[in-house]
Amino acid sequence: MCINASRWDCTLESLDNDGRFAVRLGLSMVKGLANAHAATLIGATGDQSFASVDDLWRRAGVPSAALVQLAERMHSGHRSTSRGAKHYGVSRR
């Protein structure tokens, strides 16, 4: 999952010219993330990727709870189990 590339639904992306594909997880996979918040996130990306969590928060204008849900989902797929929402610069407060 990538906040700059994922859409609501999961998508197939070509890996190379050999016909291999990878699945990019969609924002619909984030438990508790409202469709409206996901649409706002996707729309705020526009032609410019988010540079940081702060940039994401300022440009998207979604509630911090939505960002926490996103960070927690991304963490659950992260290889390092010692990192949580703090790794993504999001406080659980």
Secondary structure, DSSP 8 states (H G I E B T S, - for coil): --TTT--SS-EEEE-STTS-EEEE--GGGSTT--HHHHHHHHHHHTTS---SHHHHHHHH---HHHHHHHHHHHHHTSS-TT--GGGGT----
